Amino acid sequence: MGAPTFSILSEIYLQFLENTKIYDILKEARIEGYFRYVVDTLIIYNENITDIKSVLSSFNDITPSLNFTLCQEQENNFNFLDLSIIKTTDKISFDIYRKPTTSGIIIPNDSCHPTEQKLTAIRYFTNRINTYDLDYTRKQIETNRVKQIVRNNKFDTSILNRFNIGKTKREKDSRQKRWAQFTYIGKETRQVTKLFKNTKVKVAYMTKNKLEKLLKPQNTRQPNKYEKNGVYQLECLTCHKIYTGQTGHPFHIRFREHNNDFKYANNRSTFAQQIINEGYSFGPMNDVMNIIHFVRKGKILDTLEKIYIYREIKNENQINDRLTAQSNPIFETIVQHSLHGGQHL
């Protein structure tokens, strides 16, 4: 863990060492192959020509901030990343390598996560079977291991049929894609995202159960809801029509602005103008103002405001101008599946 730039800066530094120091060591030691992935390096050499321990010593002399360790081939077998490289007299073969501490635990089928996230690990396992150069026996052994992992995590093994184990990967769609991210809350999210099925927009899901949220210190002081900002609604106490608005300031300040427009007839507040025109009373904040969402100012706040205006227009209960919410299939889906009966997003 560390700063988001940590991995980038580390890679830049390692590439700098490879071009200024490591290249000369490899050339002098007559290394036949050098392959690095992040911090794991595979070196191929002829033991009759190269003293690998001398190479290790030279690596550790490059800089005191890096400590290189050596793991050598054992009984013609060497593990690199998730591969076991097996050497025989006439060829090299491969197998899947798992550390002894590997538990086989993935996101279980009964967890409250998007299906796409649940299937990520299964897709990874099956992609390895389809892409790695495994012989028939090892491929069957690995397939049985994956089936066991799937069963242990409460999936039906028939789920593997969709990943075409043993078949070549399909060619990727060359069309340029755009991605949209949604917070997954259940079937309502799925109803909205299926609208993008036949478009160039790809959908990615996120959940609210983030480690940052769990570790963040809790504020012992609970502010009054009117001290926050977001989306609100004002209800006429006589006709019960609704005005929907947003504010980046505390709600009580925005209410005061509406109330002042009513008192002094400033014609800036649509809600106040409606009350004045009909000769109704304004009413106190606790009775008139309903807090809908606590959201920081930005695109999300703008969108939420439009959704609730759209709902009230559909219910023919709005004070807002109808032109502020045009026909929108996504809003229509949300109104039908999430906001029916006054439920919030």
Helices and strands as residue ranges (DSSP letters): H 6-17, I 18-22, H 23-29, E 33-37, E 40-44, H 52-60, E 77-80, E 83-87, E 92-96, H 115-118, H 120-131, H 136-152, G 157-163, E 178-183, H 187-193, G 194-196, E 201-206, H 211-215, G 225-227, E 230-235, E 242-247, H 251-264, H 270-278, H 285-288, E 289-294, H 299-314, G 322-324, H 329-337, G 340-342
